[in-house]
Amino acid sequence: MKQTLITETVLRDAQQSLIATRMPFSDFEGILSEMDKAGYYSVECWGGATFDSCLRYLGEDPWERLRNIRTAMPNTRLQMLLRGQNLLGYKHYHDDVVEKFVELSIKNGIDVIRIFDALNDFRNIKTALEATKKYATKNTVASGCISYTQSPVHTVEKYVQMCKELKEMGFDTICLKDMAGTMSPYEAESLIKGIKDAVGDMPLVLHTHCTTGMAYMTLTKAIESGVDVIDCATSAMSNGTSQPATETMFYAMQQYGINCGLDEKVINKVNDFFKPMKQKYIDSGLLNPKSMGTDSQALVYKVPGGMLSNMIANLKDMGAMDKFDEALAEIPSVRKDLGYPPLVTPLSQMVGNQAVVNVLMGERYKQISNEVKNYFKGEYGIAPGPVSKELEEKILGQGGQPTDCRIEDSKRTGEEFTRAKEALGDLARSEEDLMSYICFPDQAKKFLEDRKAKEENVCTYTIEEA
């Protein structure tokens, strides 16, 4: 029997895309033991924006969150999304930091590490891959990820060549990451057949979003073409900027005689659990109707779900939602100026923020973010296509050229760990605390200070009561 397995995304990308990663552990703790019985290929529960959100908005220790999920789900592969040399942040980290982060991720419970670079510059995922192999357990899977997009410089042939490179590098699986949901059924068929011919029986994963309304058709065609794993979200948290519904794809595959390994009763229980959660998010305003709809214009803008929900949140905070459509229309122009980068973190934030600034300032590039300046300097990798010469000259000066070397080459100084220890003092109790600070210094330090104050207040209260 033909088999296509399912990764469940409700704990990471589904909620990141719909509610900007604001789902606290307490909201889903009660369903974890049931999810553990479902038979998913994996459950994506960490990485992406979850780490930042835990520290910045939820008052949670992301490492403790992962350990708690691991304890509750001993029989399920836990999966994370790792931004290569960017880890979970928005800058490149030294190789020793990348290696330690991967080591701690595996130690705290991660099995599948899906590693990507926003520009598909595979120099920037090499260190993370080597670390994954170095600290691998018997359950560890290193998944090489390609950020999928369409542009004049992105072709089927180019993607097939990328997959060959990932196989040669030593990845266990390959994931096509269609973060904006713009991959058509025709493109899925052409890509997957071409990739399968090139890499043989190496497992192939397809990740897409429902943003444009094509995802169900695309997944169906991908399954027919031989894809091995698809990403889905329990139906209460599916569609819109999220993934296609787990139960719907399960039902369709059953009729085709395709085994996806899921227990129907369990996945229905999972969905029943999240129904009231979704309503709570709608009632509180956390789940914006714009994130729940279908927008075929995303086929033009190439905007991924997480980028869209964060853009909405930021414009609301600035009282500038009336500029939403204008900012959205500016995104393709900024993307072209930057050489058609795939719109995935951190590039999606860089392009989206610059588009918003261009609109709010009433003049294009009157104010240029440091991230965009660093991009033109070559600090994020090689641009996929030619960049705007006018903008390049404005940033680098006449005749200025970006660096063509990997920005973190030979940087294993240990200085990040030394600085973290000095900054935190006795606030840091573990390597995980230090790593949180290295990734997000301001947010981590505040979280650790709050943790210490909370514990001291509890101790004082207990002593006084006694």
C-alpha positions in Angstrom: 0.0 0.0 0.0 1.2 3.5 -0.9 2.1 5.6 2.2 2.3 9.3 2.8 2.8 10.4 6.4 1.6 13.5 8.1 3.4 16.0 10.3 1.1 17.9 12.7 1.9 21.6 13.0 -0.7 23.0 15.5 1.9 23.5 18.2 4.2 25.6 16.0 3.6 26.8 12.5 -0.2 26.7 12.6 -0.4 28.9 15.6 2.5 31.0 14.5 0.7 31.7 11.2 -2.7 32.4 12.7 -2.0 34.0 16.1 1.6 35.2 15.8 2.8 32.4 18.1 0.9 33.5 21.2 -0.3 30.0 22.3 0.9 29.3 25.9 1.9 25.8 27.0 -1.1 25.8 29.4 -3.5 26.0 26.4 -2.4 22.7 24.9 -0.8 20.8 27.8 -4.1 18.8 28.3 -4.1 17.2 24.9 -0.4 16.2 24.6 -0.8 12.6 25.9 -3.6 12.0 23.4 -1.6 13.5 20.6 1.1 11.0 21.4 -1.2 8.2 20.4 -2.1 9.7 17.0 0.6 8.1 14.8 2.0 11.4 13.3 5.2 11.2 11.4 6.2 14.0 13.7 4.8 16.9 15.7 6.3 20.3 14.9 6.4 22.0 18.3 9.5 24.2 18.6 11.8 26.5 16.7 10.6 29.2 14.3 9.2 32.1 16.4 8.2 29.9 19.4 11.5 30.6 21.3 11.2 34.4 20.9 7.5 34.4 21.7 7.9 32.4 24.9 10.4 34.9 26.3 8.9 38.1 24.9 5.2 37.5 25.3 4.3 34.4 27.2 6.7 34.5 30.2 7.8 30.9 29.5 11.2 29.2 29.4 11.3 27.8 25.9 13.6 25.0 27.0 11.3 24.0 29.8 8.4 24.1 27.4 10.2 21.7 25.1 11.1 19.3 28.0 7.5 19.3 29.2 6.3 18.4 25.7 8.9 15.7 25.5 7.8 14.2 28.8 4.1 14.2 27.7 4.9 12.7 24.3 7.5 10.0 24.7 6.4 8.1 21.6 6.3 10.8 19.0 9.1 12.5 17.0 9.3 16.1 18.1 10.3 18.5 15.3 11.7 22.0 15.2 12.5 24.6 12.5 16.0 26.0 12.6 17.1 29.0 10.5 20.6 27.6 9.9 23.3 30.1 11.0 20.5 32.5 12.2 19.3 29.8 14.7 16.0 31.3 15.8 17.0 34.9 15.6 17.6 37.5 12.9 21.4 37.6 12.7 24.2 35.1 12.0 25.8 33.4 15.1 29.3 32.1 15.5 29.8 28.4 14.6 30.3 27.4 18.3 27.0 29.0 19.2 25.2 27.1 16.4 26.8 23.8 17.5 25.9 24.3 21.1 22.3 25.3 20.3 21.8 22.1 18.2 23.4 20.0 21.0 21.0 21.5 23.6 18.0 21.1 21.3 18.6 17.4 20.9 19.4 17.0 24.6 16.1 18.6 25.6 14.0 16.5 23.3 14.1 17.4 19.6 14.2 14.5 17.1 13.7 16.1 13.7 15.7 19.3 12.9 14.5 21.0 9.8 17.3 23.3 8.7 17.0 26.1 6.2 18.7 29.2 5.0 16.5 32.1 3.9 18.5 32.6 0.7 19.1 28.9 0.1 22.8 29.6 0.6 23.8 26.2 1.8 27.1 27.4 3.3 24.8 28.8 6.1 23.3 25.4 7.0 26.5 23.3 7.0 27.5 23.9 10.6 24.0 23.1 11.9 24.0 19.9 9.8 27.4 18.8 11.2 26.3 19.5 14.7 23.1 17.5 14.2 25.1 14.5 13.0 27.6 15.0 15.8 25.0 14.9 18.6 22.5 12.6 17.0 20.6 9.9 18.9 19.0 6.9 17.2 15.9 9.1 16.6 17.5 12.2 15.2 16.6 13.2 11.7 18.5 16.0 9.8 16.1 17.5 7.3 17.5 19.8 4.7 15.0 22.5 3.8 14.7 24.6 0.6 12.9 27.9 0.8 10.5 27.7 -2.2 9.5 30.8 -4.2 8.8 31.8 -7.7 10.8 34.5 -9.6 12.7 35.0 -12.8 15.7 33.3 -11.2 14.0 30.3 -9.6 13.5 27.3 -11.9 12.7 23.6 -11.6 16.2 22.8 -12.7 17.6 25.1 -10.0 15.5 23.4 -7.3 16.5 19.9 -8.5 20.2 20.9 -8.3 19.6 22.2 -4.8 18.2 18.8 -3.8 21.2 17.0 -5.2 23.4 19.3 -3.1 21.4 18.6 0.1 21.8 14.8 -0.5 25.5 15.1 -1.1 25.8 17.2 2.1 24.4 14.2 4.1 20.9 15.2 5.0 18.4 12.4 5.9 15.4 14.0 4.3 14.6 17.0 2.0 11.8 19.5 2.7 10.3 21.9 0.2 9.1 24.8 2.2 6.4 26.7 0.4 5.9 29.3 3.2 3.6 31.6 1.2 1.4 28.8 -0.2 2.1 29.9 -3.8 3.1 26.5 -5.2 0.6 25.4 -7.8 -0.5 21.7 -8.4 1.4 21.8 -11.7 4.5 23.1 -10.0 4.3 20.5 -7.3 4.0 17.7 -9.9 7.0 19.0 -11.9 9.1 19.6 -8.9 8.5 16.4 -7.0 8.9 14.1 -10.1 12.1 15.9 -11.0 13.5 15.7 -7.5 12.5 12.1 -7.1 14.4 11.3 -10.3 17.4 13.1 -9.0 17.6 11.8 -5.4 16.0 8.4 -5.6 14.3 7.0 -2.5 15.5 9.9 -0.2 12.3 10.9 1.7 10.8 14.1 0.4 8.6 16.4 2.6 6.2 19.2 1.4 5.3 22.1 3.6 2.8 24.6 2.3 0.1 27.0 3.5 -3.6 27.7 2.6 -3.0 31.4 2.1 -3.8 31.4 -1.6 -6.4 28.6 -1.6 -4.2 26.2 -3.6 -2.8 24.0 -0.8 -5.3 21.1 -0.9 -4.9 20.8 -4.7 -1.1 21.1 -4.4 -0.8 18.4 -1.7 -3.1 16.1 -3.6 -0.9 16.4 -6.7 2.2 16.0 -4.6 0.9 12.8 -3.1 0.2 11.5 -6.6 3.7 12.4 -7.6 5.4 10.5 -4.8 5.9 12.9 -1.8 6.6 11.0 1.4 5.5 13.4 4.1 3.1 16.4 4.2 2.5 19.1 6.8 -1.0 19.6 8.1 -2.8 21.2 11.0 -5.7 19.9 13.1 -8.7 21.4 11.4 -9.7 23.9 14.2 -6.3 25.6 13.5 -6.1 25.0 9.8 -6.7 27.0 6.6 -6.2 30.7 6.2 -2.5 31.4 6.6 -2.1 28.0 8.3 -1.8 24.5 6.8 -4.4 22.2 5.3 -6.6 20.2 7.7 -5.1 17.0 9.1 -8.5 15.2 9.2 -9.5 16.3 5.7 -6.2 15.0 4.2 -6.6 11.8 6.2 -10.1 11.3 4.8 -9.0 11.9 1.2 -6.0 9.6 1.4 -8.1 6.8 2.9 -10.4 6.9 -0.2 -7.3 6.7 -2.4 -6.1 3.7 -0.5 -3.1 5.6 0.9 -1.9 4.8 4.4 -0.9 7.8 6.5 -0.6 5.9 9.8 -3.1 8.0 11.8 -5.7 6.9 14.3 -8.9 8.6 13.2 -10.5 8.6 16.7 -7.4 10.2 18.2 -7.0 13.0 15.6 -10.7 13.8 16.0 -10.2 14.1 19.8 -7.2 16.4 19.1 -9.4 18.6 17.0 -12.3 18.7 19.5 -9.8 19.9 22.1 -8.7 22.8 20.0 -12.1 24.0 18.9 -12.8 26.0 22.1 -9.2 27.3 22.0 -9.8 28.7 18.5 -13.0 30.4 19.7 -11.2 31.9 22.6 -8.6 33.4 20.3 -11.3 34.8 18.1 -13.2 36.3 21.0 -10.0 37.9 22.4 -9.1 39.4 19.0 -5.9 37.4 18.9 -7.0 35.5 15.8 -7.6 38.2 13.2 -10.2 37.4 10.5 -7.6 38.5 7.9 -5.5 35.5 8.9 -8.4 33.1 8.4 -9.4 34.0 4.9 -8.1 33.1 1.5 -6.1 35.8 -0.4 -5.3 34.9 -4.0 -3.3 38.1 -4.2 -0.6 36.3 -2.2 0.2 34.7 -5.5 1.5 38.1 -6.5 2.9 39.3 -3.1 4.4 35.8 -2.1 3.7 36.7 1.6 3.9 33.7 4.1 1.3 33.3 6.8 3.6 34.2 9.8 4.7 37.4 8.0 1.2 38.4 7.2 -0.1 37.9 10.8 2.9 39.8 12.2 2.5 42.6 9.7 -1.1 43.0 10.7 -0.2 43.0 14.4 2.5 45.6 13.9 0.3 47.9 11.8 -2.5 47.7 14.4 0.0 48.6 17.1 1.0 51.7 15.1 -2.6 52.6 14.4 -1.8 52.3 10.7 -4.0 49.5 9.5 -5.3 51.8 6.7 -1.9 51.4 5.1 -2.1 47.6 5.0 -3.0 47.2 1.3 -0.5 49.8 0.2 2.3 48.1 2.2 1.3 44.7 0.8 1.6 46.1 -2.7 5.0 47.5 -1.9 6.4 44.1 -0.9 7.1 42.7 -4.5 9.0 45.9 -5.4 11.2 45.7 -2.4 11.7 42.0 -3.0 12.8 42.7 -6.6 15.2 45.3 -5.4 16.8 42.7 -3.1 17.3 40.2 -5.9 14.1 38.1 -5.3 14.9 36.5 -1.9 12.4 33.9 -0.7 10.1 35.6 1.8 11.0 33.5 4.9 12.4 34.6 8.3 14.5 36.7 8.6 14.2 37.9 5.0 10.4 38.1 5.2 10.6 40.5 8.2 13.3 42.5 6.5 11.4 42.9 3.3 8.0 43.4 5.0 9.3 46.0 7.5 11.1 47.9 4.7 7.9 47.9 2.6 6.0 49.3 5.6 8.6 52.0 6.2 8.6 53.0 2.6 4.8 53.5 2.7 4.7 55.2 6.1 7.6 57.6 5.2 5.9 58.5 1.8 9.3 58.0 0.1 11.0 54.7 -0.9 14.2 54.0 1.0 14.2 57.4 2.8 15.0 55.3 5.8 16.8 52.0 5.3 16.9 49.4 8.1 20.2 48.1 9.4 19.1 44.6 8.4 18.7 45.6 4.7 22.0 47.4 4.8 23.7 44.2 6.2 21.9 42.2 3.5 23.5 44.3 0.8 26.9 44.0 2.5 26.6 40.2 2.0 26.1 39.3 5.7 23.1 37.1 5.0 24.6 35.2 2.1 24.4 35.5 -1.7 21.3 37.1 -3.2 19.4 34.8 -5.6 19.3 37.3 -8.4 20.7 40.8 -9.4 19.9 43.5 -6.8 19.0 47.1 -7.5 22.2 48.9 -8.4 20.8 52.2 -7.3 19.9 50.9 -3.9 23.3 49.0 -3.6 25.1 52.2 -4.4 23.1 54.1 -1.9 24.1 51.6 0.8 27.6 50.6 -0.1 28.7 53.7 -1.9 30.0 54.1 -5.5 31.8 50.9 -6.5 31.1 49.1 -3.2 30.8 45.4 -3.4 29.3 42.9 -1.0 31.5 40.3 0.7 31.4 36.9 -1.0 32.6 34.8 1.9 30.5 33.1 4.5 30.2 35.8 7.2 30.9 33.4 10.1 33.9 31.6 8.6 36.3 30.4 11.4 34.5 32.2 14.2 34.7 29.8 17.2 35.9 32.2 19.8 33.7 31.4 22.8 33.2 35.1 23.4 29.4 34.9 23.2 29.3 32.5 26.1 31.8 34.6 28.1 29.7 37.7 27.6 26.5 35.9 28.5 28.0 34.6 31.8 29.2 38.1 32.7 25.8 39.7 31.9 23.7 37.2 33.7 25.8 36.3 36.8 23.7 34.1 39.1 20.6 34.6 37.0 21.9 31.8 34.7 21.6 28.3 36.1 22.2 26.3 33.0 23.7 26.3 29.5 20.1 26.7 28.3 19.8 30.0 30.2 23.0 31.2 28.6 21.8 30.2 25.2 18.5 32.0 25.6 20.5 35.2 26.4 22.8 34.8 23.4 19.8 34.5 21.1 17.5 37.1 22.7 19.5 39.1 25.3 17.0 41.7 26.4 14.0 39.3 26.5 16.0 36.5 28.2 17.5 38.7 30.9 14.1 40.1 31.8 12.6 36.6 31.9 15.4 35.4 34.2 15.0 38.4 36.5 11.3 37.8 36.7 11.9 34.1 37.4 14.2 35.0 40.3 11.9 37.6 41.7 9.0 35.3 41.6 10.9 32.5 43.4 12.1 35.0 46.1 8.5 36.2 46.6 7.3 32.7 47.0 10.0 31.9 49.6 9.3 35.1 51.5 5.6 34.4 51.6 6.2 30.8 52.8 8.5 31.9 55.6 6.1 34.7 56.8 3.2 32.3 56.7 5.0 29.7 58.7 
